Amino acid sequence: MSPSSPYDLDAHNTAVSGISASVSRFARSKTPFKVYHGSTNSTRITSFARDRIVDTSALNHVLSITRTSTTSTSAGTSSPTAKPKYPYTAFLEPNVPFDALVRATLAHDPPLVPPVVPEFPGITAGGAFAGVAGESSSFVHGFFDQTVERVEVVLPDEEGRVLRDVRPDGEGGEEGRKLFWGVAGSFGSVAVVTGLEVGLVRAGRREMGRGLKYEGRGDVGQKEREVQFLDGMLFARDRGAIVSARMVDAESPDAKGLKTVRFDRARDEWFYIYIDKLSKRAASSSRPSLPAANGSEQQQPIATFLTPLPSYLFRFDRGAFWTASYAFPLFHTPFTRLTRCLLDPLMRTRRLYRAWNASGFAQSYFVQDVAVPFESVAELVDWVESELPGGSIGGKWWREEKGRGVGHGQSKKGGVWPIWLCPLRVEGTGGVPLGARVGAKGRREVNETFAAADRSAGGKPQNVWGEDRSAAEKPSHLLNLGIWGPGPPSHDTFIETNRSLEQLLHTRLGGFKWLYANAYYTEEEFWDVYNKEAYEEVRKKTEAHGWVPSVFEKTRAKEERVERGRLRGVLAAVGGEGKGYLLKAKMAGKQK
């Protein structure tokens, strides 16, 4: 974002007209295209052919921040805003990264912040909407798309029509409501997003964080009255921490006397290491176990501290949670606070994603986000322990077997640690992306019941995806588990392990996985998880059906392999390939 540039709504509309013309050209020839954003936060090997893209990379401006009312109008539309969900909204272009959005909203008087902010600052608002973003405030607000009040889209028809007032609540009509939830989570396979109106809430200047003991059978999704942010980490099966936080002003009585801890400077400790140390300090008095949906008990905090709000929101930027630690042994580099400080410019997520994409290591590291009902968490952690190579934090992963350490890169089992825990609210319309069927163990039988209800002419749909479920069948919250670490060294075993997780989610646990990573589902399996009928109905309305690649085609793992190269990764991380590092030469033949 360039706050000083003379960019306004007229300039935005001019840019959208150019995008509309590009989409129209592809639509008339029925030539598949990709939406090029200029960067990626996907762990799939990604590249773009220059003659097969719709370039939205310049749409990176915050256009307005306005107070909502029942009579006010929003930028880009003349429709009144009825019953505002949030006191303020921002109208912005899809390529605005969240660190730029947070800077713009905190500079407002009064200071504001989006209700859901991804932990990686380079993730864009459009990416969070067209993909899936669930963060530590999602136990209250749900996924990021639940906080979006309106989107502007270009339809992939021969006219490249621009719809500027597509809303989730049906105010623009039922078709607009279906289109909104069809675009959300669809990875650009339904329409091209060119603008978003995002809800904003008042912000304190700092966060008050509390590291909690992970013990008993506490419900990680329990809503404490004063808590606005909630997540946790399992450092081993028998040890972990829950971190809760709320926004406070630095001068408030709640903040008086508290130590300020930051996680954004090179000299600061990585967030997960800081919390790990707190957890170890309390381990001797804890009674660790896995989280459950009931039987919770009040726990006293083991530490209370202040963190500047941006430092908290992007606390996992340095080290990309902990995944950057695995790079240290690859280059025979000690994993110490000094080396982390010296290498800090390369240890931030924007650089790490460039390296990840260029090096080919995405093909051998297990990187999956999943969401399951709370009663399924123990079985999922059992699977992690039994099926994934032994791992521990700090770049030195090993497992003791018969008193002997198993070295880095070997395939002994023992689980990948840490595991991130993040409760997600999934109530209401569009609570889960693309109508993913969730909520019960023994999924296959449950899916048959849901499918029958969907097909029933007399059934009364309860939401946009045509699902007819009782409150008992559909949970109000799921638990997101981030499972990120070294995978099996054999490529065939690597694929088998990913397939095993998908099958477990699909047939037993009642959950689903994020699609930013490779998906190994067969097409039949994929559409048993997601609602193909409703999805394709929306694609037919936008004229994307039949020629724009579907979300399955966009996210499935491709057969081609990229040769791994450490040097390529380093060059990409330091920026040697320039801003167009994802762009490849024009294609003369078939697009890969």
URLIN-V58077 format. One record per backbone hydrogen bond with DSSP energy under -1.0 kcal/mol. CO is the residue of the C=O (numbers start at 1). NH is the residue of the N-H. If there is no record, write none. Layout:
BEGIN
CO/NH, CO/NH
END
This chain:
BEGIN
2/5, 5/7, 8/12, 9/13, 10/14, 11/15, 12/16, 13/17, 14/18, 15/19, 16/20, 17/21, 18/22, 19/23, 20/24, 21/25, 22/26, 23/27, 24/28, 25/29, 26/31, 34/54, 36/56, 48/584, 49/52, 52/34, 54/36, 56/59, 58/60, 59/95, 61/93, 64/91, 66/89, 72/81, 74/77, 87/68, 88/200, 89/66, 90/198, 91/63, 91/64, 92/196, 93/96, 94/126, 96/125, 97/101, 98/102, 99/103, 100/104, 101/105, 102/106, 103/107, 105/112, 111/203, 113/201, 120/123, 121/99, 123/98, 124/128, 125/129, 126/130, 127/131, 129/185, 130/187, 133/144, 135/138, 136/230, 137/140, 137/141, 138/142, 138/425, 143/146, 144/147, 145/148, 147/199, 150/197, 151/166, 152/194, 152/195, 153/163, 154/192, 155/157, 157/160, 161/155, 163/153, 166/151, 170/173, 173/177, 174/178, 175/179, 176/180, 177/181, 178/182, 179/183, 180/184, 183/186, 186/189, 192/154, 195/152, 196/92, 197/149, 197/150, 198/90, 200/88, 201/113, 205/309, 206/248, 207/307, 208/246, 209/305, 210/244, 211/302, 211/303, 212/242, 215/218, 219/222, 224/227, 229/245, 231/243, 232/421, 233/241, 234/419, 236/239, 239/235, 239/236, 241/233, 242/212, 243/231, 244/210, 245/228, 245/229, 246/208, 248/206, 249/252, 252/255, 255/258, 259/306, 265/268, 270/274, 271/275, 272/276, 273/277, 274/278, 275/279, 276/280, 277/281, 278/282, 282/285, 283/286, 287/216, 303/211, 305/209, 306/261, 307/207, 308/312, 309/313, 310/314, 312/315, 314/317, 316/321, 317/320, 319/324, 320/322, 320/323, 322/325, 323/326, 324/327, 327/331, 328/333, 329/332, 334/336, 336/340, 337/341, 338/342, 339/343, 341/344, 343/346, 344/347, 347/319, 348/352, 349/353, 350/354, 351/355, 352/356, 353/357, 354/358, 355/359, 356/360, 359/565, 360/363, 361/364, 364/487, 366/485, 368/483, 369/514, 370/481, 371/512, 372/479, 373/376, 374/377, 376/380, 377/381, 378/382, 379/383, 380/384, 381/385, 382/386, 383/387, 384/388, 388/414, 388/415, 401/404, 404/401, 407/410, 412/390, 415/391, 419/234, 420/482, 421/232, 422/480, 424/478, 428/431, 432/435, 433/436, 434/531, 442/446, 443/447, 444/448, 445/449, 446/450, 447/451, 448/452, 449/453, 450/454, 451/455, 452/456, 456/459, 463/466, 467/462, 470/474, 476/426, 478/424, 479/372, 480/422, 481/370, 482/420, 483/368, 485/366, 490/494, 491/495, 492/496, 493/497, 494/498, 495/499, 496/500, 497/501, 498/502, 499/503, 500/504, 501/505, 502/506, 503/507, 504/508, 504/509, 505/511, 508/442, 510/439, 512/371, 516/43, 519/557, 522/526, 523/527, 525/529, 526/530, 529/437, 530/532, 531/535, 532/536, 533/537, 534/538, 535/539, 536/540, 537/541, 538/542, 539/544, 539/545, 544/547, 544/548, 550/554, 551/555, 552/556, 555/519, 565/569, 566/570, 567/571, 568/572, 569/573, 570/574, 571/576, 572/575, 575/578, 580/583, 582/48, 584/50
END
